[in-house]
Amino acid sequence: MKHLHLKTLGVAQFAYLFLSSAAVATPLPNGTYSDTDFGTVEMSCTETGYWNCTATYEEGQSFLFVDRNAVEGQYFGYWAEPESDAPCDTIEDFGEIRTDAWGQLEMSFDTQSESWEGSWSYCDEPLTYAFDGTRGAKTEVETAKESLTAQGVWDSWTSLFAATPGFSSVARLDITDSSLIISDYTLTRNLQNDSLSISVPEIVLTEIDDGSVTVTMSDVYSLSLLNGANDNRIELTVSQPEMEFVVSGSESNMSYILSAPTTDITLEATRSNDLTLDLSLLGFSGAVSYDQTSGLSLESFLDLEMMNFDINFAHPDTGQGFLMNGSLAGFASSIQGNLGSMLADTTIEQGLSTDFTVAGNITHGAVSYNTATIASTPSFASNGEIASGMLNLEIYERQLSTSGGFNGVALALSGSDMPFPPINAALDESAFNFIMPLSKSDFPSEFAMLVRLVGLSANDNIWGIFDPAGVLPRDPATLVLDFSGMGNWLIDIFAPDAQETTSGGMMGMIHSASLNELILSAAGSELTGKGEFTFDYSDMTTFAGLPKPTGAANLQLIGGNGLLDKLIAMGVVPEEQAMGARMMMGLFATIVVGSEDTITSEVVIEEDGSIFANGQRLQ
């Protein structure tokens, strides 16, 4: 089937406490849409770490195949019919239908999946034709079926926490004709030496005529964390005036929408009164929906216009400590997944082996901070900024995939006891990607690692430490290291005795590995390379206890001899060591004729275990 599997990498930001104060992505658009540009459309959607939908129209003869991406409520995919006025050049197999009458499609649903707006095209042409639809008029029975009650909303919260070990709550309930008033509410959770407690003076749930329930809370509520091991208590006070909170959907699949123009959070460490934190949030809005019919399916997003923070730590006797302040602009996050049995009292391995999936992302704009010691010797100060950043995460079918990066990073450090002058460093771009299996398996899965640092520079104070004469070029440096391959774990890596249960001394097996890209550029030289190898575990003798590798790697070095000459002139590398390095380069590398100070090297490992460098056999 030609579905668009648009995986959304993201961050596991779910938390029980967030469920009662966050808010909601669109529910699955299942069911009948009677008023559309394609006639009556019957939509059926499933969630397996991402959402995919198959719909029928024209009495089941024609189809829509769409998948939901990271953008709230948007789907992309294809339509397919038995025939059309503009047949495509290719015949596509969509599983349910094989046809040359197909095209692209995009749909954007409203927050309750009651209607959509979209566009479509023939074949792979641009999306130019309108495609809109609604469910049509609802019957009174359907409307009543989707109405929520205040008691039902409250019961869903209490059952959610009751299902998790360690949670307990106390409250006084008063019932009116259309409202439920919860007074003196306290939610606690005890975990070995630690305990968590949330106290809200009043929560009011009010039923609305449209079937939703509004929630209002006291403007101020508190949270307490206690570490029993050292009797250290942290008190958190939250002020959220004008907060708007609406619950809709059904009692097994609720959706929350939340907005708070201002939120002020104050933290105090009350054991010694030596730590305070003031946090201010502006323009907070979010949504969350969760379905309890199968484990706990969760989807949410969060937006924040601005966050400002101020931290002050000082020892109560000496007054010594530090302070830090900063800001974060344009924060946005989204998450979707099924927590399955991960919330039960099971091991991580058991939770991953069931139906646990999660996908999400975080993006942000400008970040800045300032920190400095107070009344302290030695002294230290630092400030920095980041222009933008992102973080993505996906756990799906027991596979972890995460990526992220920053742009426009600047950092400054100074201190009275630092063995060098003040530091100023900058980085134009950074990125990482990491993929690995999470469970023991007899079959290989994908793994990958990417590290990307572009435009790394430092001020003359740093260069002057090891190159006061300015011998080396001071151009910004770049490092790119991109690996991928196939491998599997032989043990449960989350088990406490993981290393004690290795099979033959091995925790896992790497079946293939590829060096997709290598770039190291610094001090006037540049090393690049690519390579690909497979590993044969049936032959552990050719390379003395290691699986036999087969494959090739290609490297190129520009400016290597020039860099070596400069290091000799600086006294960093002795002449005799440089001579040995040049002999090694002569053995493994070939000079590129017509290119200044450029050498290449090809290392090949054959099936019989022989090793060649530039055609010359080494083993």
C-alpha positions as CSV (number, residue, x, y, z in Angstrom):
1,M,0.0,0.0,0.0
2,K,1.4,3.4,-1.0
3,H,0.8,5.1,2.4
4,L,2.9,8.1,3.3
5,H,4.6,6.9,6.6
6,L,5.6,10.4,7.8
7,K,7.4,9.5,11.0
8,T,7.5,12.3,13.5
9,L,10.6,12.3,15.7
10,G,10.1,13.7,19.0
11,V,10.6,14.0,22.9
12,A,9.0,12.0,25.6
13,Q,7.4,15.0,27.5
14,F,4.4,13.2,28.8
15,A,3.8,13.3,32.6
16,Y,0.8,12.6,34.7
17,L,0.7,16.1,36.1
18,F,0.6,17.5,32.6
19,L,-2.7,15.7,31.9
20,S,-4.6,17.9,34.3
21,S,-3.1,21.2,33.1
22,A,-2.3,20.8,29.5
23,A,-4.5,20.4,26.5
24,V,-5.6,18.7,22.7
25,A,-4.7,17.5,19.4
26,T,-7.4,16.4,17.0
27,P,-9.1,13.1,17.7
28,L,-8.9,10.3,15.1
29,P,-11.2,11.3,12.2
30,N,-13.1,8.0,12.1
31,G,-16.6,7.6,10.8
32,T,-18.8,9.1,8.1
33,Y,-18.4,12.4,6.3
34,S,-21.6,12.9,4.4
35,D,-20.9,16.3,2.8
36,T,-17.7,16.3,0.8
37,D,-16.4,17.1,-2.7
38,F,-16.0,13.3,-3.3
39,G,-19.5,12.4,-2.0
40,T,-20.0,10.4,1.2
41,V,-16.6,9.3,2.7
42,E,-16.2,6.5,5.2
43,M,-13.0,7.1,7.2
44,S,-11.2,4.4,9.2
45,C,-8.0,5.4,11.1
46,T,-5.5,3.5,13.3
47,E,-2.7,4.6,15.6
48,T,0.5,2.6,15.6
49,G,3.1,5.2,16.6
50,Y,1.7,7.5,13.8
51,W,-1.8,7.8,12.4
52,N,-2.8,6.3,9.1
53,C,-6.2,6.4,7.5
54,T,-8.0,4.5,4.7
55,A,-11.3,5.9,3.4
56,T,-13.8,4.7,0.8
57,Y,-16.2,6.6,-1.4
58,E,-18.3,6.0,-4.5
59,E,-19.9,3.0,-2.7
60,G,-16.6,1.5,-1.7
61,Q,-15.1,1.5,-5.3
62,S,-12.7,4.4,-4.6
63,F,-10.2,5.1,-1.8
64,L,-8.2,7.7,0.1
65,F,-4.9,6.7,1.8
66,V,-3.5,9.4,4.1
67,D,-1.1,9.6,7.0
68,R,-0.9,12.3,9.7
69,N,2.3,14.2,10.0
70,A,3.8,16.3,12.8
71,V,1.6,19.3,11.9
72,E,-1.5,19.5,14.0
73,G,-4.5,18.0,12.2
74,Q,-2.8,17.7,8.7
75,Y,-2.8,14.5,6.6
76,F,-1.0,13.8,3.3
77,G,-1.4,10.9,0.9
78,Y,-3.2,9.7,-2.2
79,W,-6.7,9.1,-3.7
80,A,-7.2,6.2,-6.0
81,E,-10.2,5.3,-8.3
82,P,-10.9,2.6,-10.9
83,E,-10.6,5.2,-13.7
84,S,-10.3,8.9,-14.2
85,D,-10.4,11.6,-16.9
86,A,-6.6,12.1,-16.6
87,P,-4.9,8.7,-16.2
88,C,-1.3,8.7,-14.9
89,D,1.7,7.3,-16.8
90,T,2.3,4.8,-14.1
91,I,0.1,2.1,-12.5
92,E,0.3,2.2,-8.7
93,D,-0.5,-0.6,-6.3
94,F,-2.3,0.7,-3.2
95,G,-3.2,-2.7,-1.8
96,E,-7.0,-2.3,-2.0
97,I,-6.7,-1.1,-5.6
98,R,-4.2,-1.2,-8.5
99,T,-4.9,1.6,-10.9
100,D,-3.5,4.4,-13.1
101,A,-6.2,6.7,-11.8
102,W,-4.7,8.3,-8.7
103,G,-3.3,11.5,-7.4
104,Q,-1.9,13.4,-4.4
105,L,-4.0,14.7,-1.5
106,E,-3.8,16.8,1.6
107,M,-6.4,17.4,4.3
108,S,-6.4,19.7,7.4
109,F,-9.0,18.8,10.1
110,D,-10.5,21.1,12.7
111,T,-9.7,20.4,16.4
112,Q,-12.6,18.0,16.7
113,S,-12.2,16.2,13.3
114,E,-15.7,17.4,12.4
115,S,-14.6,18.9,9.0
116,W,-11.6,19.4,6.8
117,E,-10.2,21.6,4.2
118,G,-7.7,20.4,1.6
119,S,-6.7,20.0,-2.0
120,W,-5.9,17.3,-4.5
121,S,-4.2,16.8,-7.9
122,Y,-4.0,14.3,-10.7
123,C,-0.9,12.0,-10.5
124,D,2.2,13.9,-9.2
125,E,1.0,17.3,-10.3
126,P,0.7,20.2,-7.9
127,L,-2.2,20.3,-5.5
128,T,-4.6,22.7,-7.3
129,Y,-8.2,21.3,-6.8
130,A,-10.2,22.1,-3.7
131,F,-11.2,19.2,-1.4
132,D,-13.5,20.0,1.6
133,G,-15.8,17.9,3.7
134,T,-17.9,17.8,6.9
135,R,-19.7,15.1,8.8
136,G,-23.0,16.9,8.2
137,A,-25.8,17.4,10.6
138,K,-25.8,15.3,13.8
139,T,-28.8,13.6,15.3
140,E,-29.8,14.4,18.9
141,V,-28.8,10.8,19.8
142,E,-25.3,11.4,18.5
143,T,-25.0,14.7,20.3
144,A,-26.1,13.3,23.6
145,K,-23.8,10.3,23.2
146,E,-20.7,12.7,23.1
147,S,-21.8,14.9,26.1
148,L,-19.5,14.8,29.1
149,T,-20.5,15.2,32.7
150,A,-18.5,16.9,35.4
151,Q,-18.6,13.7,37.5
152,G,-17.4,11.7,34.5
153,V,-14.4,14.0,33.9
154,W,-13.5,13.8,37.6
155,D,-13.8,10.0,37.7
156,S,-11.5,9.7,34.6
157,W,-8.8,11.7,36.4
158,T,-9.1,9.7,39.7
159,S,-9.1,6.4,37.8
160,L,-6.0,7.4,35.8
161,F,-4.0,8.1,39.0
162,A,-5.5,5.1,40.9
163,A,-4.2,2.8,38.2
164,T,-0.6,3.8,38.9
165,P,1.1,2.5,42.1
166,G,2.0,5.1,44.6
167,F,-0.7,7.7,43.8
168,S,-3.3,8.7,46.3
169,S,-5.6,11.7,46.7
170,V,-7.9,13.5,49.2
171,A,-10.6,16.0,48.5
172,R,-14.1,17.2,49.5
173,L,-16.7,17.0,46.8
174,D,-19.9,19.2,46.5
175,I,-22.4,18.6,43.7
176,T,-24.8,21.2,42.2
177,D,-27.2,20.9,39.2
178,S,-24.4,21.4,36.6
179,S,-21.2,21.6,38.6
180,L,-18.8,19.6,40.7
181,I,-16.8,21.5,43.3
182,I,-13.6,19.9,44.6
183,S,-12.2,21.6,47.7
184,D,-8.9,21.1,49.5
185,Y,-7.7,18.7,46.8
186,T,-4.3,17.0,47.5
187,L,-2.6,14.5,45.2
188,T,0.4,12.6,46.5
189,R,2.8,10.0,45.2
190,N,5.4,8.2,47.3
191,L,8.5,6.6,45.7
192,Q,10.9,4.9,48.1
193,N,12.7,7.9,49.7
194,D,10.9,10.6,47.7
195,S,7.4,12.0,47.8
196,L,5.4,14.4,45.7
197,S,2.4,16.4,46.8
198,I,0.1,18.8,44.9
199,S,-2.4,20.9,46.7
200,V,-5.2,22.9,45.0
201,P,-7.7,24.9,47.2
202,E,-10.6,24.6,44.8
203,I,-11.4,23.0,41.4
204,V,-14.8,23.6,39.8
205,L,-16.0,21.5,36.9
206,T,-19.1,22.9,35.1
207,E,-21.2,21.2,32.4
208,I,-21.8,23.3,29.2
209,D,-24.8,22.9,26.8
210,D,-22.5,21.8,24.0
211,G,-21.5,18.7,25.9
212,S,-18.1,20.0,27.1
213,V,-17.0,20.7,30.7
214,T,-15.1,23.8,31.7
215,V,-12.6,23.6,34.5
216,T,-11.6,26.5,36.7
217,M,-9.0,26.3,39.4
218,S,-7.7,28.5,42.2
219,D,-5.4,31.2,40.9
220,V,-2.6,29.9,43.1
221,Y,-1.8,26.3,43.9
222,S,1.3,24.5,45.3
223,L,3.6,21.5,44.7
224,S,5.9,20.0,47.3
225,L,8.8,17.6,46.8
226,L,10.4,15.8,49.7
227,N,13.6,13.8,49.7
228,G,13.4,11.6,52.8
229,A,17.1,10.5,52.6
230,N,18.3,14.0,53.5
231,D,15.0,15.7,54.5
232,N,15.4,18.2,51.7
233,R,12.1,19.8,50.8
234,I,11.3,21.9,47.7
235,E,8.2,24.1,47.6
236,L,6.7,25.2,44.3
237,T,4.0,27.9,44.1
238,V,2.2,28.4,40.8
239,S,0.1,31.4,40.0
240,Q,-2.1,31.2,36.8
241,P,-4.8,33.9,36.8
242,E,-7.2,33.9,33.8
243,M,-6.5,30.3,32.9
244,E,-9.0,28.8,30.5
245,F,-9.5,25.0,30.5
246,V,-12.1,23.1,28.5
247,V,-12.7,19.3,28.4
248,S,-14.5,17.7,25.4
249,G,-15.0,14.3,23.7
250,S,-16.1,11.2,25.5
251,E,-15.4,9.8,28.9
252,S,-12.9,7.2,27.5
253,N,-11.3,9.6,25.0
254,M,-11.1,13.1,26.4
255,S,-9.6,16.2,24.9
256,Y,-8.3,19.3,26.8
257,I,-7.7,22.8,25.6
258,L,-5.8,25.1,27.8
259,S,-4.5,28.7,27.7
260,A,-2.9,30.9,30.3
261,P,-1.8,34.4,29.4
262,T,0.6,34.6,32.4
263,T,2.0,32.0,34.7
264,D,4.4,32.7,37.6
265,I,6.2,30.0,39.4
266,T,8.3,30.4,42.5
267,L,10.5,27.7,44.0
268,E,12.2,27.6,47.4
269,A,14.4,25.0,48.9
270,T,13.1,25.2,52.5
271,R,15.6,23.0,54.2
272,S,18.3,25.8,54.3
273,N,16.5,28.6,52.5
274,D,19.4,28.9,50.1
275,L,17.8,28.4,46.7
276,T,15.1,30.4,45.0
277,L,13.8,30.3,41.4
278,D,11.4,32.7,39.8
279,L,9.9,31.6,36.5
280,S,7.6,33.6,34.3
281,L,5.7,32.2,31.3
282,L,3.9,34.4,28.8
283,G,1.4,33.2,26.2
284,F,1.1,29.6,27.3
285,S,-1.3,27.4,25.3
286,G,-1.6,23.7,24.8
287,A,-3.8,20.7,24.1
288,V,-3.8,17.1,25.1
289,S,-6.1,14.1,24.4
290,Y,-5.9,10.7,25.8
291,D,-7.8,7.4,25.1
292,Q,-8.0,4.9,27.9
293,T,-9.7,2.1,25.9
294,S,-6.3,0.5,25.1
295,G,-3.6,1.3,27.6
296,L,-3.2,5.1,27.4
297,S,-3.0,6.7,24.0
298,L,-1.8,10.3,24.3
299,E,-1.5,13.2,21.9
300,S,-0.5,16.8,22.9
301,F,1.0,20.0,21.8
302,L,2.3,23.0,23.7
303,D,3.2,26.6,22.7
304,L,4.9,29.2,24.7
305,E,5.7,32.8,23.6
306,M,8.3,33.6,26.2
307,M,9.9,32.3,29.4
308,N,12.0,34.3,31.7
309,F,13.9,32.8,34.7
310,D,15.9,34.0,37.6
311,I,17.8,31.7,39.9
312,N,19.6,32.7,43.1
313,F,21.6,30.4,45.3
314,A,23.5,31.5,48.4
315,H,24.9,29.7,51.4
316,P,23.0,30.8,54.5
317,D,26.1,31.3,56.6
318,T,28.7,32.7,54.1
319,G,26.5,34.3,51.5
320,Q,28.6,32.7,48.8
321,G,26.7,31.3,45.8
322,F,25.7,32.1,42.3
323,L,22.9,33.7,40.3
324,M,21.6,33.0,36.9
325,N,19.0,34.6,34.7
326,G,17.9,34.1,31.1
327,S,15.0,33.8,28.6
328,L,13.6,31.4,26.1
329,A,11.4,32.5,23.2
330,G,9.1,30.7,20.8
331,F,9.0,27.3,22.4
332,A,6.7,24.6,20.8
333,S,6.4,20.9,21.4
334,S,4.2,18.0,20.3
335,I,3.9,14.4,21.3
336,Q,1.8,11.4,20.4
337,G,1.9,7.8,21.3
338,N,0.6,4.9,23.3
339,L,2.1,4.4,26.7
340,G,0.6,0.9,26.9
341,S,1.8,-1.1,29.9
342,M,4.8,1.2,30.5
343,L,2.8,2.9,33.2
344,A,2.2,-0.4,35.1
345,D,4.7,-1.8,37.6
346,T,6.8,-3.6,34.9
347,T,10.4,-3.5,33.8
348,I,11.4,-1.2,30.9
349,E,12.1,-4.3,28.8
350,Q,8.6,-5.6,29.4
351,G,7.0,-2.2,28.7
352,L,8.9,-1.9,25.4
353,S,8.0,-5.4,24.3
354,T,4.2,-4.6,24.4
355,D,2.5,-1.6,22.7
356,F,4.6,1.3,23.9
357,T,5.1,3.9,21.2
358,V,5.9,7.6,21.3
359,A,6.9,10.3,18.8
360,G,7.4,14.0,19.4
361,N,9.4,17.1,18.8
362,I,10.5,20.3,20.4
363,T,11.5,23.6,18.7
364,H,12.5,26.9,20.1
365,G,13.7,30.3,19.2
366,A,16.2,32.6,20.8
367,V,17.8,31.5,24.2
368,S,20.1,33.6,26.3
369,Y,21.5,33.3,29.8
370,N,23.9,35.1,32.3
371,T,25.4,33.5,35.3
372,A,28.0,34.7,37.9
373,T,29.3,33.8,41.4
374,I,28.4,36.2,44.3
375,A,30.6,37.0,47.3
376,S,32.9,34.2,46.2
377,T,36.6,33.6,45.7
378,P,37.4,32.4,43.1
379,S,35.0,34.2,40.9
380,F,33.4,32.9,37.7
381,A,31.0,34.4,35.1
382,S,29.5,33.1,31.9
383,N,26.9,34.2,29.3
384,G,25.7,32.7,26.1
385,E,22.9,32.6,23.5
386,I,21.4,30.2,20.9
387,A,19.5,31.5,17.9
388,S,17.3,28.4,17.5
389,G,17.1,24.7,18.2
390,M,15.2,21.5,17.9
391,L,14.9,18.0,19.4
392,N,13.0,15.1,18.0
393,L,12.3,11.6,19.4
394,E,10.6,8.4,18.3
395,I,10.3,5.1,20.0
396,Y,8.5,2.7,17.7
397,E,8.6,-1.1,17.5
398,R,11.3,-1.2,20.2
399,Q,13.5,1.2,18.2
400,L,14.8,4.5,19.4
401,S,15.4,7.4,17.0
402,T,16.4,10.9,18.2
403,S,17.8,13.9,16.5
404,G,18.3,17.6,17.1
405,G,20.6,20.5,16.9
406,F,21.2,24.2,17.5
407,N,22.0,27.2,15.3
408,G,23.9,30.4,16.2
409,V,25.6,29.4,19.4
410,A,27.8,31.9,21.3
411,L,29.5,31.4,24.6
412,A,31.7,33.5,26.9
413,L,33.6,32.3,30.0
414,S,35.8,34.1,32.5
415,G,37.0,33.3,36.0
416,S,39.7,34.4,38.5
417,D,41.1,30.9,38.8
418,M,40.9,29.9,35.1
419,P,44.4,29.0,33.8
420,F,43.8,31.0,30.7
421,P,42.2,34.4,29.6
422,P,38.5,34.9,29.1
423,I,37.0,32.5,26.4
424,N,34.7,33.5,23.6
425,A,33.6,30.6,21.4
426,A,30.9,30.4,18.7
427,L,29.3,27.6,16.6
428,D,27.3,28.3,13.5
429,E,25.5,25.0,13.3
430,S,25.3,21.8,15.3
431,A,23.2,18.6,14.7
432,F,23.0,15.0,15.9
433,N,21.1,11.9,15.0
434,F,21.0,8.6,16.9
435,I,19.2,5.4,16.1
436,M,19.4,2.1,17.9
437,P,17.3,-0.9,18.9
438,L,16.2,-1.0,22.5
439,S,15.5,-4.7,23.0
440,K,17.2,-8.1,22.8
441,S,16.7,-9.7,19.5
442,D,17.9,-12.4,17.2
443,F,17.4,-10.2,14.1
444,P,19.4,-7.1,13.2
445,S,17.8,-3.6,13.2
446,E,19.0,-0.2,12.0
447,F,21.4,1.9,14.0
448,A,22.9,5.3,13.2
449,M,25.0,8.1,14.7
450,L,25.5,11.6,13.3
451,V,27.6,14.3,14.9
452,R,27.7,17.6,13.0
453,L,29.6,20.8,14.1
454,V,29.9,23.5,11.6
455,G,31.7,26.8,12.0
456,L,33.4,26.3,15.4
457,S,35.5,29.3,16.2
458,A,37.3,30.8,19.3
459,N,38.8,34.1,20.1
460,D,42.5,34.9,20.0
461,N,42.8,34.4,23.7
462,I,42.3,30.6,23.2
463,W,44.5,30.4,20.1
464,G,47.2,32.4,21.9
465,I,47.6,29.6,24.5
466,F,49.1,27.1,22.1
467,D,49.9,29.3,19.1
468,P,51.0,32.8,20.3
469,A,52.9,33.5,17.0
470,G,49.8,32.9,14.8
471,V,51.4,30.1,12.8
472,L,48.2,28.1,12.3
473,P,45.3,29.4,10.2
474,R,42.4,30.4,12.5
475,D,39.5,29.6,10.2
476,P,36.4,28.1,11.8
477,A,36.6,24.3,12.2
478,T,34.0,21.7,11.0
479,L,33.4,18.1,12.1
480,V,30.9,15.8,10.5
481,L,30.8,12.1,11.5
482,D,27.9,10.1,10.0
483,F,27.7,6.3,10.7
484,S,24.9,3.8,10.0
485,G,24.4,0.1,9.9
486,M,22.5,-3.0,11.1
487,G,22.9,-4.7,14.5
488,N,21.2,-6.3,17.4
489,W,21.5,-6.7,21.2
490,L,22.2,-10.1,22.6
491,I,21.1,-9.0,26.1
492,D,18.5,-6.9,27.8
493,I,20.5,-3.6,28.0
494,F,18.1,-2.3,30.7
495,A,18.7,-5.2,33.1
496,P,20.7,-4.3,36.2
497,D,23.0,-7.3,35.5
498,A,23.3,-6.6,31.8
499,Q,27.0,-6.9,31.5
500,E,27.0,-10.1,33.5
501,T,24.7,-11.8,31.1
502,T,26.8,-11.2,27.9
503,S,26.9,-14.1,25.4
504,G,30.5,-15.1,24.7
505,G,31.7,-11.7,26.0
506,M,29.6,-9.8,23.5
507,M,26.7,-7.5,24.4
508,G,25.6,-7.2,20.8
509,M,26.5,-7.8,17.1
510,I,27.2,-5.3,14.3
511,H,26.3,-7.0,11.0
512,S,27.1,-4.0,8.7
513,A,28.5,-0.5,9.2
514,S,28.8,2.4,6.8
515,L,30.8,5.6,7.1
516,N,28.4,7.8,5.1
517,E,30.4,11.0,5.6
518,L,33.5,12.1,7.4
519,I,34.6,15.7,7.4
520,L,37.3,17.2,9.7
521,S,38.4,20.6,8.7
522,A,40.7,22.7,11.0
523,A,43.9,24.7,10.9
524,G,44.1,24.8,7.2
525,S,43.6,21.1,6.5
526,E,40.6,18.9,5.7
527,L,40.1,15.1,6.0
528,T,37.1,13.5,4.2
529,G,36.1,9.9,3.8
530,K,33.4,7.3,3.2
531,G,33.3,3.5,3.6
532,E,31.2,0.4,4.0
533,F,31.8,-2.9,5.7
534,T,30.0,-6.1,6.6
535,F,30.9,-8.5,9.4
536,D,30.9,-12.3,9.4
537,Y,30.3,-13.8,12.8
538,S,30.8,-17.3,11.5
539,D,34.5,-16.5,11.1
540,M,36.1,-15.4,14.4
541,T,39.6,-16.7,13.6
542,T,40.8,-14.6,10.6
543,F,41.0,-11.5,12.8
544,A,41.7,-13.2,16.2
545,G,38.3,-13.3,17.9
546,L,36.7,-10.6,15.9
547,P,34.0,-11.1,13.2
548,K,35.6,-11.0,9.8
549,P,35.1,-7.6,8.1
550,T,34.7,-7.2,4.3
551,G,34.5,-3.9,2.5
552,A,36.3,-0.7,1.6
553,A,37.0,2.8,2.9
554,N,38.2,5.8,0.9
555,L,39.9,8.8,2.6
556,Q,41.2,12.1,1.3
557,L,43.5,14.6,3.1
558,I,44.1,18.1,1.9
559,G,46.8,20.2,3.5
560,G,48.2,17.5,5.7
561,N,51.8,18.1,5.0
562,G,51.4,21.8,5.4
563,L,49.8,21.3,8.8
564,L,52.6,19.0,9.8
565,D,55.2,21.6,8.8
566,K,53.5,24.3,10.9
567,L,53.3,21.9,13.9
568,I,57.1,21.3,13.5
569,A,57.7,25.1,13.4
570,M,55.7,25.6,16.6
571,G,57.7,22.8,18.3
572,V,54.6,20.7,18.9
573,V,55.8,17.8,16.8
574,P,59.5,16.8,16.8
575,E,61.1,16.4,13.4
576,E,61.7,12.6,13.8
577,Q,58.1,12.0,14.6
578,A,57.0,14.0,11.6
579,M,59.3,11.9,9.5
580,G,57.6,8.7,10.7
581,A,54.1,10.3,10.0
582,R,55.2,11.1,6.5
583,M,56.4,7.5,6.0
584,M,53.1,6.2,7.1
585,M,51.2,8.5,4.7
586,G,53.5,7.3,1.9
587,L,52.6,3.7,2.7
588,F,48.8,4.2,3.0
589,A,48.2,7.1,0.7
590,T,48.7,8.2,-2.9
591,I,49.5,11.8,-4.0
592,V,46.8,13.4,-6.2
593,V,48.7,14.8,-9.2
594,G,47.7,18.3,-10.1
595,S,46.2,19.1,-6.6
596,E,48.3,20.9,-4.1
597,D,49.1,18.9,-0.9
598,T,46.4,16.3,-1.5
599,I,46.6,12.6,-0.9
600,T,44.0,9.8,-1.0
601,S,43.8,6.4,0.5
602,E,41.7,3.3,-0.3
603,V,41.7,0.5,2.2
604,V,40.1,-2.7,1.1
605,I,39.4,-5.9,3.1
606,E,38.7,-8.9,0.8
607,E,36.6,-12.0,1.5
608,D,39.7,-14.0,2.2
609,G,40.8,-11.6,4.9
610,S,43.5,-9.9,2.8
611,I,44.0,-6.2,3.3
612,F,45.0,-3.8,0.6
613,A,46.0,-0.1,0.8
614,N,45.9,1.6,-2.6
615,G,46.3,-1.8,-4.3
616,Q,49.3,-2.8,-2.2
617,R,48.7,-5.8,0.0
618,L,49.3,-5.2,3.7
619,Q,48.1,-8.6,5.0
